[in-house]
Amino acid sequence: MKKRLDGKKVLITAAGQGIGKATAIAFHNEGAKVHATDINDKTLKILKEEYPDINIYKLDSTNKIDIEKYCSQLNQVDVLFNAVGFVHHGTILDCDEKDWDFSFDVNIKSMYFMTREILPKMIKQNKGSIINVSSIASSLKGLPNRFVYGTTKAAIIGFTKSIASDYLKNNIRCNAIAPGTVHTPSWEERVQAAENPEQAKKDFIARQPMGRLGTPEEIATLAVYLASDESDFVTGIIHSIDGGMSI
């Protein structure tokens, strides 16, 4: 029985845990040849142990030279899933220049580096799908204490629409996923770092209209659709998957 991503070669960043890992597994289970990258080689090795036929590579997505070196080894990429992200907590007054630069480097410049390397391969193939992980905290919705995070995630939306517009005639699609709060290891770390972890957890859940957090697997299901030929008529769209936050 044919699977939804049979024959597709996909490249995933931040694949060691959370949304990136769930997407790597979902793509693998749908027949794709998965190249999983992450800066954390320990989590990548765990992924490799669980799914031996997934290719792993330790990669700092903010390092232009490393990205160029790695991508030069790839002859074909049908799907690029840009999932690298960092959540800075605070308002503009809590965000100094170093925080600003770091957030932009991780959340948007990494996407710029990776996309610039992969796009020529997709142009040569005359087909491709680029999927960027944004957030409901962006130009879609303002959330408290997410100043620079929301700003970078809004930049991803502009980035996505521009790529979609520029490469439409090359049969290359570019879409973004805008999750609400998702239960990931990074979310757990932020909760535990709060002054009152139990209250922080309650606050996160309370702002979700459905009364629960999303799961990485739910995000991955949407990613599979956007990676597949089923979505060939879909490009330049920001797909909110947020449990009703944006209603």
C-alpha positions in Angstrom: 0.0 0.0 0.0 1.4 3.4 -1.1 2.2 5.8 1.7 1.6 9.5 1.5 5.3 10.5 1.3 6.8 7.5 -0.6 9.9 8.5 -2.5 10.3 11.9 -0.9 13.5 13.0 0.6 13.0 15.4 3.5 15.3 17.6 5.7 14.2 18.5 9.2 15.8 20.9 11.6 15.4 20.7 15.4 14.5 17.0 15.0 15.9 15.9 18.3 12.8 16.5 20.3 9.3 18.1 20.4 7.6 19.1 17.2 10.7 18.4 15.1 11.1 14.8 16.4 7.4 14.1 16.0 7.5 15.3 12.5 10.6 13.3 11.6 8.8 10.2 12.9 5.6 11.0 11.1 7.4 11.6 7.8 9.3 8.4 8.3 6.1 6.4 8.9 4.6 7.8 5.7 7.5 6.5 3.6 9.8 9.5 3.4 13.6 9.3 3.5 14.3 11.5 6.5 17.4 13.5 7.2 17.1 14.8 10.8 19.4 17.5 12.1 19.7 19.1 15.5 22.4 20.8 17.6 21.8 18.3 20.3 23.5 15.0 19.3 22.3 13.2 22.3 18.6 13.5 21.4 19.5 12.7 17.8 21.2 9.5 18.8 18.0 8.5 20.7 16.0 9.1 17.6 18.4 7.0 15.6 18.1 4.2 18.1 14.4 4.3 17.8 14.3 4.6 14.0 17.6 3.2 12.6 16.8 4.2 9.0 16.5 7.9 9.8 19.7 9.7 8.9 20.9 12.0 11.6 23.4 14.9 11.6 24.5 17.2 14.3 24.0 20.7 12.9 24.0 24.2 14.3 21.4 25.9 12.2 22.8 29.3 13.0 26.2 28.5 11.5 26.2 29.4 7.9 29.4 27.5 7.0 28.2 24.3 8.7 24.9 24.5 6.8 26.6 25.1 3.5 28.9 22.1 4.1 26.0 19.8 5.1 23.6 20.8 2.3 26.3 20.4 -0.4 26.1 16.7 0.3 22.4 16.5 -0.4 21.5 15.9 -4.1 17.8 16.0 -3.6 15.5 17.6 -1.1 11.7 17.4 -1.7 10.6 18.8 1.6 12.3 21.2 4.0 10.8 21.5 7.5 12.3 24.4 9.4 11.6 23.9 13.1 14.4 25.6 15.0 13.1 27.9 17.6 13.8 29.6 21.0 11.3 31.2 23.3 12.5 34.3 25.1 10.3 35.3 28.1 9.6 39.0 28.7 8.6 42.4 27.4 10.7 44.8 25.4 12.2 46.1 28.6 13.3 42.6 29.5 14.9 42.2 26.1 18.4 43.6 25.7 20.3 43.8 22.4 21.9 40.4 23.1 18.5 38.7 23.6 17.2 40.4 20.5 20.1 39.2 18.3 20.1 35.7 19.7 16.3 35.3 19.1 16.6 36.5 15.5 19.6 34.3 14.8 17.9 31.2 16.1 14.3 31.8 15.0 14.7 33.5 11.6 18.3 33.7 10.4 18.6 29.9 10.7 15.6 29.6 8.4 17.1 32.0 6.0 20.4 30.1 5.8 18.8 26.7 5.4 16.3 27.9 2.8 18.9 29.6 0.7 20.9 26.4 0.5 17.9 24.1 -0.3 15.9 26.3 -2.8 18.4 25.9 -5.7 17.9 22.1 -5.4 14.2 22.5 -5.5 14.4 24.8 -8.5 16.4 22.3 -10.3 13.8 19.6 -9.5 11.0 22.0 -10.4 9.2 20.9 -7.3 9.4 21.2 -3.5 7.6 22.0 -0.3 9.0 24.3 2.4 7.3 24.2 5.8 8.2 26.8 8.5 7.2 26.6 12.1 5.9 30.0 13.2 3.5 30.5 16.2 0.2 31.9 17.1 2.3 34.4 19.1 3.3 36.5 16.0 1.4 38.9 13.7 -1.6 36.6 14.4 -1.9 37.4 18.1 -0.1 39.3 20.7 0.7 37.3 23.9 2.1 38.7 27.2 5.8 38.4 27.8 6.5 37.2 24.2 7.9 40.4 22.8 10.9 39.3 20.8 9.6 35.7 20.3 6.4 37.1 18.7 8.4 39.5 16.6 10.6 36.8 15.2 7.6 34.5 14.6 5.9 37.3 12.7 9.0 37.7 10.6 8.6 34.0 9.7 5.1 34.7 8.3 6.5 37.4 6.0 9.4 35.2 5.0 7.0 32.4 4.2 4.7 34.5 2.0 7.6 36.0 0.2 9.1 32.6 -0.7 5.7 31.3 -1.8 5.2 34.3 -4.1 8.7 34.3 -5.6 8.9 30.6 -6.4 5.3 29.8 -7.3 6.3 29.4 -11.0 9.0 26.9 -10.0 6.4 24.6 -8.5 7.8 25.2 -5.1 5.3 25.7 -2.2 6.0 27.4 1.1 3.6 27.3 4.0 3.9 28.0 7.7 2.4 26.3 10.8 1.4 28.5 13.7 0.9 26.4 16.8 -0.6 27.4 20.0 1.0 26.1 23.2 2.3 22.6 22.6 3.4 20.1 25.3 7.1 19.7 24.4 10.3 19.3 26.4 11.2 22.9 26.0 7.7 23.9 27.4 8.4 21.6 30.4 11.7 23.4 30.9 10.1 26.8 30.9 7.4 25.7 33.3 10.0 24.2 35.7 12.0 27.4 35.5 9.1 29.5 36.7 8.9 30.7 40.3 5.8 28.6 40.8 5.8 25.7 38.3 2.3 24.4 39.2 0.8 27.8 38.7 2.7 28.4 35.5 1.3 25.1 34.1 -2.2 26.1 35.1 -1.7 29.5 33.4 -0.5 28.0 30.2 -3.5 25.6 30.0 -6.0 28.4 31.0 -5.1 30.5 27.9 -6.0 27.5 25.7 -9.7 27.7 24.9 -9.9 23.9 24.6 -8.5 23.6 28.1 -5.5 21.6 27.1 -2.2 21.9 25.3 -1.5 20.6 21.8 0.7 17.7 21.2 3.7 17.5 18.9 2.0 14.6 17.1 -0.9 16.9 16.2 1.4 19.4 14.6 3.2 16.6 12.8 -0.1 15.5 11.2 -0.5 18.9 9.6 3.1 18.8 8.5 2.5 15.5 6.7 -0.3 17.0 4.8 1.7 20.1 3.7 4.6 17.8 2.7 2.4 15.6 0.6 1.1 16.0 -2.9 -2.3 16.3 -1.4 -1.6 19.9 -0.7 -0.2 20.8 -4.1 -2.7 23.7 -4.5 -1.7 25.2 -1.1 1.0 27.8 -0.8 1.7 31.0 1.2 -0.8 30.0 3.9 -0.3 30.3 7.6 -2.0 27.3 9.2 -3.1 28.0 12.7 -3.3 24.9 14.9 -3.9 26.4 18.3 -6.9 24.9 20.1 -9.0 28.0 19.3 -6.6 30.7 20.6 -6.9 32.7 17.4 -10.7 32.7 17.2 
